[in-house]
Amino acid sequence: MSNFGEILREIGQFGLFQKRLLFALCLTNTFMGYDVISQVFMGLNFPHHCNTDWILDPGPNLTEEKQRNLTIPVNEDGKFESCEMFTPVNQSLEDIEKYGLNTTTKCLNGWHYETEPGDSSVVTEWQQLCAKTRRSDVFS
């Protein structure tokens, strides 16, 4: 078996071919780096909560704030839950306001995102929220 010095002598010096090869590899790796870091921006997770449009049937004139107060539970921090909602019921708006709702469920009809018009990401386009699939870890 030859030693390393003999192998290098056989291959030759760092010539034009090796320089071209090194340049081509560095160039492709530069673009791959942008692809990897772009996940930070494409996987942006916007503030969200469950879509609770079911309450608009008994109360079509509710404001978004009133709708959220009636249909989304509040967590220990005093913020609205982002992955739970009160279970829809067939009651009048007056009964819901009087007695409240006390059973929760996961989001049934998708989510409402608190974004500007036109803002989107992979998470919002593919609905990858609340550990819906195994892929949700990739996007968050």
N, C-alpha and C positions, 0 to 999 in steps of 0.2 A: 504494500500500500504506500502510496506517495504521501509526502508531507504537504502541508498547506502551501508552502512557498512554491513547490513544483507545480501545483494545480494553478496558482495565480500566473505563473510564468507561461503555462500552456494556454490559458484563457486570453491573456494579453492585458494591455494597460487600459485605463479608463478613457476610451476613445469616443468617437462620434456616436456610434451605436448605443453605448451605455448612457451617454448624455441624453440622447433622444428618448430612450426607454425611461430614464429617471424623470424627465420632463413630462412625458405622457402619464406616468403613474401619479405624479404630484398634481397634475391638472385634473384628472378624474377624481382624486381624493378631495380636492377642494370643493367640487360640486356635491360630492356625497356629504360633506360636512354641513352644507346649507340644508340639505334634505333632512338631516338628523335634527338640527336645531330648529327647523321650521315647525316641528311638533309643539314647541312651546307656544307658538302663536296660533297655530291651527286648532289646537286642542283647548282653547280658552273656554273656561266654564263660567257662563254668565249667571248672575243671580236669577233664581227661578222658583216657581211654586206650581202646584197642580192646577190644571185647567178645571175650573169649577163652574162652567157655563150652565150646568144643570139647574142652578138656583135662579137663572134668569127666566125660567118658565113660570114659576109663581111670582117672581118680582122682576119684571123686565126693565124697570127704571132704576135699578140699583147702581150706585157708583162702584168703581173698582175697589175702593177702600172698604166700603160696606160689604161688598161681596166677599172680599178676602177675610174680613172680620167674622163673618157668619160661617164660612166654609173651611177655613184653614186653621188647624190647631196651633197654639203657641208653645214653644219649647221652654226649658228652664231658664234660658237666657232672655226670654221676653221677645224672641224673634219668631217669625212664622216658620213652620216646618216647610222644608222644600220637597220632601218626598212622601208626605202623608196629607190626607184630607179627611174631612168628616164624611161618613157614608151618606150618599144621596138618599133622600126620603121623599115620600109623596105627601107632603103637608103644605099647608098654606104658609105664606111668608110671615103672617102674624104669629102662627104657632111656632115657627122656627125661631123667631125673635123672642117669643115669650118663654119657651121651654129650652131652647138651644139644641144643639146636637152633641152627642157624647160618644158615639162609636166612630172609630177611625179606620181607614183602609188606605192601601197604596193608591197612587195616582191611576185613575181609570181611563181618562181621556187625554193623555199627554200633559204637556207643561205649558206654562205661560212664562216667557222670558222678559226680564226687565232690561230691555236693550233699546238702542236707537234704531229707527227703521234702516234696514239694510245690513245691520251687524249680524254676522253669523260665524259659526265655527264648525268643525267636524262634530263636536259634541251636540250642538243644537240641530244640525242637519240630520244626524243619524239617531237622535234621541238616546244618547248613551249616558243616561243619568241614573242615579240611585241603584247602582249595581244591577242594572237590568240584564246585562249579559257579561260573559267573561271578558269581552273586549272593553268594557268600561274602565278597567284598570289601565289600559293602554292610553286612553284619552284624558285621564285625569292626572 
